[in-house]
Amino acid sequence: MKNLFNKKIAIVGGGPGGLTLARLLQIKGADVKVYERDANKDVRVQGATLDLHDDSGLEALRKAGLMDAFKENYRPNADRIRIVDSSANTL
Ligand SMILES: Cc1cc2nc3c(=O)[nH]c(=O)nc-3n(C[C@H](O)[C@H](O)[C@H](O)COP(=O)(O)OP(=O)(O)OC[C@H]3O[C@@H](n4cnc5c(N)ncnc54)[C@H](O)[C@@H]3O)c2cc1C
């Protein structure tokens, strides 16, 4: 990626994609503004745990220098599930 000093960039959407891109552009010197529709993370259900892979999503976070922030906020083992029958016995 080229040096982006003096570039003003608007990103519409502050999801994981928009925020990671914003950080990557900031590292290159761009003046980035993220526009997010939601007032905060609690205004709607956020879905489940992200399925991030080492060579794609996690690689982007690593390049953006966001791994420490990620580790502070992620939910270890959140992808583990317990399957039970109608009496709550673990199957
Ligand atoms: C119910 C549900 C469950 C899911 N479960 C999983 C899962 O288990 N694992 C997984 O990997 N993925 C899951 N996903 C997919 C998940 O949403 C994406 O992986 C991830 O959120 C994509 O990130 P993103 O930044 O591209 O988009 P988003 O997270 O959708 O972010 C886009 C943002 O843009 C904002 N926006 C939209 N339009 C405008 C506008 N006009 N102006 C300003 N802001 C705007 C939105 O409010 C939103 O915050 C799920 C999705 C849903 C709906």
PDBQT file of the ligand as one rigid body, heavy atoms in Angstrom, charges set to zero:
ROOT
HETATM    1  C1  LIG A 101     -27.438 -13.176  13.175  1.00  0.00    +0.000 C 
HETATM    2  C2  LIG A 101     -26.033 -13.178  12.583  1.00  0.00    +0.000 A 
HETATM    3  C3  LIG A 101     -25.100 -14.103  13.053  1.00  0.00    +0.000 A 
HETATM    4  C4  LIG A 101     -23.811 -14.146  12.538  1.00  0.00    +0.000 A 
HETATM    5  N1  LIG A 101     -22.947 -15.053  13.053  1.00  0.00    +0.000 NA
HETATM    6  C5  LIG A 101     -21.675 -15.100  12.577  1.00  0.00    +0.000 A 
HETATM    7  C6  LIG A 101     -20.732 -16.019  13.138  1.00  0.00    +0.000 A 
HETATM    8  O1  LIG A 101     -21.059 -16.817  14.008  1.00  0.00    +0.000 OA
HETATM    9  N2  LIG A 101     -19.460 -16.002  12.667  1.00  0.00    +0.000 N 
HETATM   10  C7  LIG A 101     -19.075 -15.136  11.678  1.00  0.00    +0.000 A 
HETATM   11  O2  LIG A 101     -17.914 -15.141  11.303  1.00  0.00    +0.000 OA
HETATM   12  N3  LIG A 101     -19.944 -14.258  11.138  1.00  0.00    +0.000 NA
HETATM   13  C8  LIG A 101     -21.217 -14.227  11.556  1.00  0.00    +0.000 A 
HETATM   14  N4  LIG A 101     -22.095 -13.344  11.014  1.00  0.00    +0.000 N 
HETATM   15  C9  LIG A 101     -21.621 -12.518   9.951  1.00  0.00    +0.000 C 
HETATM   16  C10 LIG A 101     -21.022 -11.269  10.563  1.00  0.00    +0.000 C 
HETATM   17  O3  LIG A 101     -22.046 -10.312  10.598  1.00  0.00    +0.000 OA
HETATM   18  C11 LIG A 101     -19.819 -10.853   9.766  1.00  0.00    +0.000 C 
HETATM   19  O4  LIG A 101     -18.797 -11.836   9.807  1.00  0.00    +0.000 OA
HETATM   20  C12 LIG A 101     -19.204  -9.538  10.246  1.00  0.00    +0.000 C 
HETATM   21  O5  LIG A 101     -20.060  -8.786  11.071  1.00  0.00    +0.000 OA
HETATM   22  C13 LIG A 101     -18.889  -8.766   9.001  1.00  0.00    +0.000 C 
HETATM   23  O6  LIG A 101     -18.269  -7.578   9.363  1.00  0.00    +0.000 OA
HETATM   24  P1  LIG A 101     -18.410  -6.307   8.472  1.00  0.00    +0.000 P 
HETATM   25  O7  LIG A 101     -17.593  -5.238   9.127  1.00  0.00    +0.000 OA
HETATM   26  O8  LIG A 101     -18.101  -6.636   7.065  1.00  0.00    +0.000 OA
HETATM   27  O9  LIG A 101     -19.964  -5.945   8.455  1.00  0.00    +0.000 OA
HETATM   28  P2  LIG A 101     -20.939  -5.569   9.676  1.00  0.00    +0.000 P 
HETATM   29  O10 LIG A 101     -20.483  -6.206  10.953  1.00  0.00    +0.000 OA
HETATM   30  O11 LIG A 101     -22.314  -5.867   9.176  1.00  0.00    +0.000 OA
HETATM   31  O12 LIG A 101     -20.726  -4.013   9.837  1.00  0.00    +0.000 OA
HETATM   32  C14 LIG A 101     -21.342  -3.080   8.993  1.00  0.00    +0.000 C 
HETATM   33  C15 LIG A 101     -21.646  -1.848   9.822  1.00  0.00    +0.000 C 
HETATM   34  O13 LIG A 101     -22.084  -0.822   8.955  1.00  0.00    +0.000 OA
HETATM   35  C16 LIG A 101     -23.114  -0.100   9.583  1.00  0.00    +0.000 C 
HETATM   36  N5  LIG A 101     -23.875   0.545   8.531  1.00  0.00    +0.000 N 
HETATM   37  C17 LIG A 101     -24.615  -0.024   7.550  1.00  0.00    +0.000 A 
HETATM   38  N6  LIG A 101     -25.138   0.895   6.742  1.00  0.00    +0.000 NA
HETATM   39  C18 LIG A 101     -24.720   2.089   7.200  1.00  0.00    +0.000 A 
HETATM   40  C19 LIG A 101     -24.926   3.436   6.784  1.00  0.00    +0.000 A 
HETATM   41  N7  LIG A 101     -25.672   3.728   5.708  1.00  0.00    +0.000 N 
HETATM   42  N8  LIG A 101     -24.334   4.419   7.504  1.00  0.00    +0.000 NA
HETATM   43  C20 LIG A 101     -23.580   4.142   8.595  1.00  0.00    +0.000 A 
HETATM   44  N9  LIG A 101     -23.344   2.891   9.042  1.00  0.00    +0.000 NA
HETATM   45  C21 LIG A 101     -23.909   1.878   8.345  1.00  0.00    +0.000 A 
HETATM   46  C22 LIG A 101     -23.884  -1.144  10.346  1.00  0.00    +0.000 C 
HETATM   47  O14 LIG A 101     -24.599  -0.575  11.427  1.00  0.00    +0.000 OA
HETATM   48  C23 LIG A 101     -22.747  -2.069  10.834  1.00  0.00    +0.000 C 
HETATM   49  O15 LIG A 101     -22.276  -1.723  12.120  1.00  0.00    +0.000 OA
HETATM   50  C24 LIG A 101     -23.424 -13.266  11.502  1.00  0.00    +0.000 A 
HETATM   51  C25 LIG A 101     -24.357 -12.334  11.029  1.00  0.00    +0.000 A 
HETATM   52  C26 LIG A 101     -25.637 -12.300  11.560  1.00  0.00    +0.000 A 
HETATM   53  C27 LIG A 101     -26.639 -11.287  11.027  1.00  0.00    +0.000 C 
ENDROOT
TORSDOF 0
